[in-house]
Amino acid sequence: MSGDGKIQLKSETTIPVVEDYLNSIAASPLQNVQLPSKPIRSAGMGGESALIQFLLTWARNNPEGNVITPFQLGNAEGEAHSLKHLSSRAYSFVAMLAAGNVLAADSTTSIRMKTNHACSLRVDKMAKGLQKAAFGHRTFLACVDHSTKAFIPAFYFADGAIRNRSEFSDLAEDVLMSRAAAFTRDRIRPATRQGLGLLLYELIKNTHDWGRTGVDNVPLRPSIRGLLFTRLNIILKGALTSAGGNPSLEAYVTSLGRRSRDEYVRFLELSVFDSGPGLASRWLKTPLSDDVTTEQELAACFDCLTKHKTTSGASSRGLGLYDVMRTLNELKAFIRLRTGRLALFRDFISSPLNVEEKADGPTLYDWNSASPEPTRLAPSTGTLFTIVIPLLEERL
């Protein structure tokens, strides 16, 4: 990060790095953002999705802000190649659409029309199936609500109605098959396939219901929602490095390694994000401020995860996020939740739901201290769920 009014994004991204970015804009929100000259290739677990949330937070707090890209003005062929790669990567796709303006590498020339067109072509590819939406070992699907392409076919019917749960199960199957190596395809647990379908449905529906408007129910702009899916098959040492230094995530990865028959850890990482007001702000029906204590914010988040509690007031509803937590418990998953001023987690291997939690709703723990007491962090926009799920049945 520099002191000249801009944040220089690093090529290697971890959750602690992104938290530093959030601290920076909390102190000085009117900075520009410069994308790295080389694409981010080394993102720790949850790193790229956390970066997406940072970019949405920055754009919400600095609507006139500029994103400075590594785009070099030159011949048409080179420009087309550069734009294709910028729009293919989830973080730069979000950055270019959310920013007040998009600049070339010279920091002065606006390339907004070029990048909008490139991102539009990327959404067209999302509409043509998962193979087109994939980039490397990652699958990225996004809804850009302030556009004519808000309702992508993977999530919605042609009339804009969200698809039903069974069709999200089909989407989960397609995601798993498109991202799984051939030798693992027959070894993916049926429970993983079924559970992933439920997670996709409930989390995407949650963004549809609560992530598109502010607490005043006025449509938000920018409003970008979506998912980032990664299948990982890496040696245990590399997986521990990918945990970004968080002891709880490292312990979870180690437990996966102990259950493997070789030195590799096989799991999938799913992140679902939105740019809405966040869980607590939506529940309390007010923007977060110093008048809302961290403890009140935490209680509001837990209410969102509790059975039969819903902001709609209908007692028959309120099972969505509760079902998500129950499914994560069954899958022995790990979840990190970043919303508002909180970062929370639960390791469902070392800490499965107890009888009371299964009946009512779960407890999550503070990301930094691993205690029930919350740590107040720099504010973030929207709600980000990052989930790690064991991919294979080995000894689980």
BELPE-V664569 format. One record per pair of residues at least 6 apart in sequence whose ideal C-beta (glycine too) atoms are under 8 Angstrom apart, sorted by the first residue. I is the first residue (numbers start at 1). GAP is how many residues later the second one is. D is the distance in whole Angstrom. If there is no record, write none. Layout:
I | GAP | D
I | GAP | D
This chain:
1 | 6 | 5
1 | 7 | 6
1 | 19 | 7
1 | 20 | 7
1 | 23 | 6
2 | 6 | 6
5 | 25 | 7
5 | 26 | 5
5 | 27 | 6
6 | 25 | 5
6 | 26 | 4
6 | 27 | 7
6 | 28 | 5
6 | 62 | 7
7 | 14 | 6
7 | 17 | 6
7 | 18 | 7
7 | 24 | 5
7 | 25 | 7
7 | 26 | 5
7 | 27 | 7
7 | 51 | 8
8 | 26 | 5
8 | 28 | 8
9 | 12 | 8
9 | 24 | 7
9 | 25 | 7
9 | 26 | 6
9 | 27 | 5
9 | 31 | 8
9 | 42 | 7
10 | 7 | 6
10 | 26 | 6
10 | 30 | 8
11 | 25 | 5
11 | 26 | 8
11 | 27 | 5
11 | 28 | 8
11 | 29 | 6
11 | 30 | 7
11 | 31 | 7
12 | 28 | 7
12 | 30 | 4
12 | 31 | 8
13 | 27 | 5
13 | 29 | 7
13 | 30 | 5
13 | 31 | 7
13 | 34 | 4
13 | 35 | 6
13 | 37 | 8
13 | 38 | 5
13 | 78 | 8
14 | 29 | 7
14 | 30 | 4
14 | 33 | 5
14 | 230 | 4
14 | 231 | 7
15 | 29 | 7
15 | 30 | 8
15 | 31 | 5
15 | 32 | 6
15 | 35 | 5
15 | 229 | 5
15 | 231 | 7
15 | 321 | 8
16 | 228 | 6
16 | 229 | 6
17 | 30 | 7
18 | 29 | 7
18 | 32 | 4
18 | 33 | 5
18 | 35 | 8
18 | 36 | 5
19 | 31 | 8
19 | 324 | 8
19 | 358 | 7
19 | 359 | 7
21 | 30 | 8
21 | 33 | 5
21 | 37 | 8
22 | 32 | 6
22 | 35 | 6
22 | 355 | 7
22 | 356 | 4
22 | 357 | 8
22 | 358 | 6
23 | 355 | 5
24 | 7 | 7
25 | 6 | 6
25 | 29 | 8
25 | 32 | 7
25 | 33 | 5
25 | 36 | 6
25 | 37 | 7
25 | 353 | 8
26 | 352 | 4
26 | 353 | 6
29 | 29 | 8
29 | 32 | 4
29 | 33 | 5
30 | 32 | 5
30 | 35 | 7
31 | 27 | 8
31 | 31 | 7
31 | 34 | 7
32 | 33 | 6
32 | 34 | 4
32 | 35 | 7
32 | 36 | 6
33 | 22 | 7
33 | 25 | 6
33 | 32 | 7
33 | 33 | 8
33 | 34 | 5
33 | 35 | 7
33 | 62 | 7
33 | 66 | 7
34 | 33 | 8
34 | 34 | 4
35 | 32 | 7
35 | 33 | 7
35 | 34 | 5
35 | 35 | 6
35 | 51 | 8
35 | 56 | 8
35 | 57 | 6
35 | 60 | 6
36 | 34 | 7
37 | 33 | 5
38 | 32 | 8
39 | 46 | 7
39 | 50 | 6
39 | 53 | 8
40 | 7 | 8
40 | 8 | 7
40 | 11 | 7
40 | 49 | 7
40 | 51 | 6
43 | 8 | 7
44 | 197 | 7
44 | 198 | 5
44 | 199 | 7
44 | 200 | 4
45 | 197 | 5
45 | 198 | 6
45 | 199 | 7
45 | 204 | 6
45 | 224 | 6
45 | 341 | 7
45 | 343 | 7
46 | 198 | 8
46 | 223 | 7
46 | 225 | 7
46 | 290 | 6
46 | 340 | 4
47 | 197 | 7
48 | 42 | 6
48 | 43 | 6
48 | 90 | 8
48 | 180 | 6
48 | 223 | 8
49 | 41 | 8
49 | 179 | 5
49 | 222 | 3
49 | 224 | 6
49 | 335 | 6
49 | 337 | 6
50 | 288 | 7
50 | 334 | 7
50 | 336 | 8
51 | 40 | 5
52 | 38 | 6
52 | 39 | 6
52 | 42 | 5
52 | 176 | 7
52 | 219 | 8
52 | 221 | 6
52 | 332 | 8
53 | 220 | 6
53 | 285 | 6
53 | 327 | 6
53 | 328 | 7
53 | 329 | 6
53 | 331 | 5
54 | 326 | 7
55 | 36 | 7
55 | 39 | 5
55 | 40 | 5
55 | 43 | 6
56 | 38 | 7
56 | 42 | 6
56 | 166 | 7
56 | 168 | 7
56 | 217 | 7
56 | 219 | 4
56 | 325 | 5
56 | 326 | 6
57 | 322 | 7
57 | 323 | 5
57 | 324 | 4
57 | 325 | 8
58 | 7 | 6
58 | 40 | 8
59 | 6 | 7
59 | 39 | 4
59 | 40 | 6
59 | 41 | 8
59 | 163 | 6
59 | 216 | 8
60 | 162 | 8
60 | 215 | 7
60 | 321 | 5
61 | 320 | 8
62 | 38 | 7
63 | 37 | 6
64 | 36 | 4
64 | 37 | 8
65 | 34 | 6
65 | 35 | 5
65 | 36 | 8
66 | 33 | 6
66 | 34 | 6
66 | 35 | 5
66 | 36 | 7
66 | 37 | 5
66 | 41 | 8
67 | 28 | 5
67 | 29 | 6
67 | 32 | 4
67 | 34 | 8
67 | 35 | 5
67 | 36 | 7
68 | 35 | 5
68 | 36 | 8
68 | 37 | 7
68 | 39 | 5
69 | 17 | 6
69 | 23 | 7
69 | 27 | 7
69 | 33 | 6
69 | 34 | 7
69 | 35 | 6
69 | 36 | 7
69 | 42 | 7
69 | 46 | 7
70 | 12 | 8
70 | 16 | 8
70 | 35 | 5
71 | 8 | 7
71 | 11 | 5
71 | 12 | 7
71 | 15 | 7
71 | 33 | 5
71 | 34 | 6
71 | 40 | 6
71 | 43 | 8
71 | 44 | 8
72 | 6 | 7
72 | 7 | 8
72 | 10 | 7
72 | 32 | 7
72 | 33 | 5
73 | 6 | 7
73 | 31 | 6
73 | 32 | 8
73 | 33 | 7
73 | 36 | 6
79 | 35 | 7
83 | 31 | 6
83 | 32 | 7
83 | 34 | 8
83 | 35 | 4
84 | 34 | 7
86 | 6 | 5
86 | 7 | 8
86 | 10 | 7
86 | 29 | 7
86 | 32 | 7
87 | 6 | 5
87 | 9 | 7
87 | 28 | 7
87 | 31 | 4
87 | 32 | 5
87 | 34 | 7
87 | 35 | 4
88 | 34 | 6
88 | 47 | 5
89 | 46 | 7
90 | 48 | 7
90 | 50 | 4
90 | 52 | 8
90 | 136 | 8
90 | 138 | 5
93 | 26 | 6
93 | 29 | 6
93 | 47 | 7
93 | 49 | 7
94 | 48 | 7
94 | 130 | 6
96 | 6 | 5
96 | 19 | 4
96 | 20 | 8
96 | 22 | 8
96 | 23 | 6
97 | 18 | 8
97 | 19 | 7
97 | 22 | 6
97 | 47 | 6
97 | 125 | 6
97 | 127 | 6
98 | 124 | 4
98 | 126 | 6
98 | 177 | 8
101 | 9 | 6
101 | 11 | 6
102 | 8 | 7
102 | 9 | 5
102 | 10 | 5
102 | 13 | 5
103 | 6 | 6
103 | 7 | 6
103 | 8 | 7
104 | 6 | 8
104 | 7 | 5
119 | 25 | 8
120 | 27 | 8
120 | 29 | 7
123 | 19 | 7
123 | 21 | 7
123 | 24 | 8
123 | 26 | 5
123 | 29 | 7
124 | 25 | 8
125 | 7 | 4
125 | 8 | 6
126 | 6 | 7
126 | 7 | 5
126 | 14 | 8
126 | 15 | 5
126 | 16 | 7
126 | 26 | 5
126 | 28 | 7
127 | 22 | 8
127 | 25 | 6
127 | 26 | 5
127 | 27 | 8
129 | 45 | 8
130 | 9 | 6
130 | 24 | 8
130 | 44 | 5
130 | 45 | 6
130 | 48 | 5
131 | 47 | 6
133 | 6 | 6
133 | 7 | 6
133 | 8 | 6
133 | 21 | 8
134 | 44 | 6
134 | 45 | 7
137 | 42 | 7
137 | 93 | 6
137 | 94 | 6
137 | 95 | 8
138 | 90 | 6
138 | 91 | 7
138 | 92 | 5
139 | 36 | 6
139 | 39 | 7
139 | 40 | 6
139 | 88 | 8
139 | 89 | 7
139 | 90 | 4
139 | 91 | 8
140 | 86 | 7
140 | 87 | 7
140 | 88 | 5
140 | 89 | 8
141 | 11 | 6
141 | 13 | 5
141 | 14 | 7
141 | 85 | 5
141 | 86 | 5
142 | 10 | 7
142 | 82 | 6
142 | 83 | 7
142 | 84 | 3
143 | 7 | 5
143 | 8 | 7
143 | 9 | 6
143 | 12 | 7
143 | 64 | 8
143 | 81 | 7
143 | 82 | 5
143 | 83 | 6
144 | 6 | 6
144 | 78 | 8
144 | 79 | 8
144 | 80 | 6
145 | 67 | 5
145 | 74 | 7
145 | 75 | 7
145 | 76 | 8
145 | 77 | 8
145 | 78 | 4
145 | 79 | 7
145 | 80 | 7
146 | 73 | 8
146 | 75 | 5
146 | 76 | 6
146 | 77 | 6
150 | 10 | 8
151 | 9 | 5
154 | 17 | 6
155 | 7 | 6
155 | 8 | 6
155 | 49 | 5
155 | 53 | 8
156 | 6 | 6
156 | 7 | 6
157 | 6 | 6
162 | 42 | 7
162 | 43 | 6
162 | 46 | 5
163 | 8 | 8
163 | 38 | 8
164 | 37 | 8
165 | 32 | 7
165 | 33 | 7
165 | 36 | 5
166 | 31 | 8
168 | 29 | 5
168 | 30 | 8
168 | 32 | 5
168 | 33 | 4
168 | 36 | 7
169 | 24 | 7
169 | 25 | 7
169 | 28 | 3
169 | 29 | 8
169 | 32 | 8
170 | 27 | 8
171 | 26 | 7
171 | 29 | 6
172 | 21 | 6
172 | 22 | 8
172 | 24 | 4
172 | 25 | 4
172 | 27 | 8
172 | 28 | 6
173 | 20 | 6
173 | 24 | 7
175 | 21 | 7
175 | 25 | 8
175 | 54 | 6
176 | 12 | 6
176 | 16 | 7
176 | 17 | 6
176 | 20 | 7
176 | 55 | 8
176 | 92 | 8
177 | 8 | 6
179 | 50 | 7
179 | 51 | 8
179 | 52 | 4
179 | 89 | 7
180 | 8 | 6
180 | 51 | 6
180 | 211 | 7
181 | 50 | 8
181 | 52 | 6
184 | 49 | 7
184 | 82 | 7
184 | 207 | 7
184 | 208 | 7
187 | 205 | 5
187 | 206 | 7
188 | 203 | 6
188 | 204 | 7
189 | 203 | 7
189 | 204 | 5
189 | 207 | 8
191 | 139 | 7
191 | 140 | 6
192 | 76 | 8
192 | 139 | 6
192 | 197 | 6
192 | 198 | 8
192 | 199 | 7
195 | 132 | 5
195 | 133 | 8
195 | 135 | 6
195 | 136 | 5
195 | 194 | 7
196 | 72 | 8
196 | 74 | 7
196 | 193 | 7
198 | 125 | 6
198 | 126 | 8
198 | 129 | 5
199 | 71 | 7
199 | 125 | 6
199 | 128 | 6
199 | 129 | 8
199 | 188 | 7
200 | 27 | 7
200 | 70 | 8
200 | 72 | 8
202 | 118 | 5
202 | 119 | 7
202 | 121 | 6
202 | 122 | 5
203 | 24 | 8
203 | 69 | 4
203 | 121 | 6
203 | 182 | 6
204 | 21 | 8
204 | 23 | 7
204 | 68 | 7
205 | 115 | 6
206 | 66 | 8
206 | 68 | 8
206 | 114 | 6
206 | 115 | 7
206 | 177 | 8
207 | 18 | 4
207 | 19 | 8
207 | 65 | 7
207 | 66 | 8
207 | 67 | 4
207 | 69 | 7
207 | 176 | 8
208 | 17 | 8
210 | 64 | 8
210 | 66 | 6
210 | 67 | 8
210 | 72 | 5
210 | 101 | 7
211 | 12 | 7
211 | 14 | 5
211 | 63 | 3
211 | 64 | 7
211 | 65 | 3
211 | 171 | 6
211 | 172 | 7
212 | 7 | 6
212 | 8 | 6
212 | 11 | 5
212 | 13 | 7
212 | 62 | 8
212 | 64 | 7
213 | 6 | 5
213 | 7 | 6
213 | 63 | 7
214 | 6 | 6
214 | 62 | 8
214 | 63 | 6
215 | 62 | 5
215 | 66 | 6
215 | 67 | 6
215 | 70 | 5
215 | 71 | 6
215 | 72 | 6
220 | 55 | 6
220 | 56 | 7
222 | 53 | 6
223 | 51 | 8
223 | 52 | 5
223 | 53 | 7
224 | 50 | 8
224 | 51 | 5
225 | 48 | 7
225 | 49 | 4
225 | 50 | 7
226 | 46 | 7
226 | 47 | 7
227 | 43 | 7
227 | 44 | 7
227 | 45 | 5
227 | 46 | 8
228 | 42 | 8
228 | 43 | 5
228 | 45 | 8
229 | 39 | 7
229 | 40 | 7
229 | 41 | 5
229 | 42 | 8
230 | 38 | 7
230 | 39 | 5
230 | 40 | 8
231 | 37 | 5
231 | 38 | 8
231 | 160 | 7
232 | 7 | 7
232 | 10 | 8
232 | 33 | 7
232 | 34 | 7
232 | 35 | 6
232 | 36 | 7
232 | 37 | 6
233 | 31 | 6
233 | 32 | 8
233 | 33 | 5
233 | 158 | 8
234 | 8 | 7
234 | 30 | 7
234 | 31 | 6
235 | 28 | 5
235 | 29 | 6
235 | 30 | 7
236 | 17 | 7
236 | 18 | 7
236 | 21 | 4
236 | 24 | 8
236 | 27 | 6
236 | 28 | 7
236 | 29 | 5
239 | 14 | 5
239 | 17 | 8
239 | 18 | 7
239 | 26 | 4
240 | 10 | 6
240 | 13 | 6
240 | 14 | 7
242 | 11 | 8
243 | 6 | 4
243 | 7 | 5
243 | 9 | 8
243 | 10 | 5
246 | 121 | 7
247 | 123 | 7
248 | 97 | 6
248 | 99 | 6
248 | 117 | 8
248 | 119 | 8
248 | 122 | 5
249 | 85 | 7
249 | 87 | 8
249 | 96 | 8
249 | 139 | 8
251 | 96 | 7
251 | 99 | 7
252 | 82 | 5
252 | 95 | 5
252 | 97 | 6
252 | 98 | 7
252 | 136 | 7
253 | 12 | 6
255 | 92 | 8
255 | 94 | 5
255 | 95 | 7
256 | 9 | 5
256 | 11 | 6
256 | 93 | 8
256 | 134 | 6
257 | 6 | 8
257 | 8 | 5
259 | 131 | 7
259 | 135 | 6
259 | 136 | 4
259 | 137 | 6
260 | 6 | 7
260 | 132 | 8
260 | 134 | 6
260 | 135 | 7
261 | 133 | 5
261 | 134 | 7
266 | 124 | 7
266 | 125 | 4
266 | 126 | 5
267 | 121 | 5
267 | 122 | 6
267 | 123 | 5
267 | 124 | 5
268 | 120 | 8
268 | 121 | 5
268 | 123 | 5
269 | 117 | 7
269 | 118 | 7
269 | 119 | 5
269 | 120 | 8
270 | 115 | 8
270 | 116 | 8
270 | 117 | 5
270 | 119 | 7
271 | 113 | 6
271 | 114 | 7
271 | 115 | 5
271 | 116 | 7
272 | 112 | 8
272 | 113 | 5
273 | 109 | 6
273 | 110 | 7
273 | 111 | 5
273 | 112 | 8
274 | 108 | 5
274 | 109 | 6
275 | 106 | 5
275 | 107 | 5
276 | 6 | 7
276 | 105 | 8
276 | 106 | 5
276 | 107 | 7
277 | 10 | 7
277 | 105 | 8
278 | 10 | 7
278 | 61 | 4
278 | 62 | 4
278 | 102 | 7
278 | 103 | 7
278 | 104 | 6
278 | 105 | 6
279 | 21 | 7
279 | 22 | 5
279 | 25 | 5
279 | 58 | 8
279 | 60 | 5
279 | 61 | 7
279 | 104 | 5
280 | 8 | 7
280 | 12 | 7
280 | 16 | 8
280 | 17 | 4
280 | 18 | 8
280 | 20 | 4
280 | 21 | 5
280 | 24 | 8
280 | 59 | 7
280 | 60 | 5
280 | 62 | 7
281 | 6 | 6
281 | 7 | 5
281 | 59 | 6
282 | 22 | 8
282 | 29 | 6
283 | 17 | 4
283 | 18 | 8
283 | 20 | 6
283 | 21 | 6
283 | 28 | 6
284 | 8 | 7
284 | 12 | 8
284 | 16 | 5
285 | 26 | 7
286 | 6 | 7
288 | 9 | 7
288 | 52 | 5
288 | 53 | 6
288 | 91 | 7
294 | 47 | 7
294 | 48 | 7
294 | 80 | 5
294 | 81 | 8
294 | 82 | 5
295 | 79 | 7
297 | 43 | 6
297 | 44 | 6
297 | 45 | 6
297 | 77 | 7
298 | 44 | 6
298 | 46 | 8
298 | 76 | 5
301 | 36 | 7
301 | 38 | 7
301 | 39 | 8
301 | 41 | 6
301 | 43 | 7
301 | 63 | 8
302 | 59 | 7
302 | 61 | 7
302 | 62 | 7
303 | 6 | 5
304 | 17 | 6
305 | 16 | 5
305 | 17 | 6
305 | 19 | 8
305 | 20 | 6
305 | 56 | 5
305 | 57 | 6
305 | 59 | 8
306 | 12 | 7
306 | 16 | 6
306 | 54 | 6
306 | 55 | 4
307 | 11 | 7
307 | 12 | 6
307 | 15 | 5
307 | 52 | 7
307 | 53 | 6
307 | 54 | 6
308 | 7 | 6
308 | 8 | 8
308 | 9 | 8
308 | 10 | 5
308 | 11 | 7
308 | 14 | 8
309 | 9 | 5
309 | 52 | 8
310 | 7 | 4
310 | 8 | 3
312 | 6 | 8
322 | 39 | 6
324 | 61 | 8
325 | 10 | 8
325 | 21 | 8
325 | 28 | 7
325 | 36 | 7
325 | 37 | 5
326 | 27 | 7
326 | 32 | 7
328 | 7 | 6
328 | 18 | 7
328 | 20 | 5
328 | 59 | 7
328 | 61 | 8
329 | 19 | 5
329 | 23 | 6
329 | 24 | 4
329 | 29 | 8
329 | 33 | 8
331 | 17 | 7
331 | 58 | 5
331 | 59 | 7
332 | 16 | 5
332 | 17 | 5
332 | 20 | 8
332 | 58 | 6
332 | 64 | 6
333 | 15 | 5
333 | 54 | 6
333 | 55 | 6
333 | 56 | 5
333 | 57 | 8
334 | 11 | 7
334 | 12 | 7
334 | 13 | 5
334 | 14 | 7
334 | 15 | 8
334 | 53 | 7
334 | 54 | 4
335 | 10 | 6
335 | 11 | 5
335 | 13 | 8
335 | 29 | 8
335 | 50 | 7
335 | 51 | 7
335 | 52 | 5
335 | 53 | 8
336 | 7 | 7
336 | 8 | 7
336 | 9 | 5
336 | 31 | 6
336 | 48 | 8
336 | 49 | 8
336 | 50 | 4
336 | 51 | 8
337 | 6 | 7
337 | 7 | 5
337 | 8 | 7
337 | 27 | 6
337 | 46 | 7
337 | 47 | 7
337 | 48 | 6
337 | 49 | 8
338 | 6 | 8
338 | 29 | 8
338 | 42 | 6
338 | 45 | 8
338 | 46 | 4
338 | 48 | 8
339 | 41 | 7
339 | 43 | 7
339 | 44 | 4
339 | 45 | 7
340 | 39 | 6
340 | 40 | 7
341 | 35 | 5
341 | 36 | 5
341 | 37 | 7
341 | 38 | 5
341 | 39 | 8
342 | 24 | 8
342 | 32 | 6
342 | 33 | 8
342 | 34 | 8
342 | 35 | 7
343 | 23 | 7
343 | 24 | 4
343 | 25 | 7
343 | 32 | 8
343 | 34 | 6
344 | 20 | 4
344 | 21 | 6
344 | 22 | 6
344 | 23 | 6
344 | 30 | 8
345 | 19 | 6
345 | 20 | 6
345 | 21 | 8
345 | 22 | 5
345 | 25 | 8
346 | 16 | 6
346 | 17 | 8
346 | 18 | 5
346 | 19 | 7
353 | 9 | 6
357 | 6 | 7
363 | 9 | 7
365 | 6 | 6
365 | 7 | 6
366 | 6 | 7
366 | 7 | 6
366 | 8 | 5
366 | 9 | 5
367 | 8 | 8
368 | 7 | 5
369 | 6 | 6
390 | 6 | 6
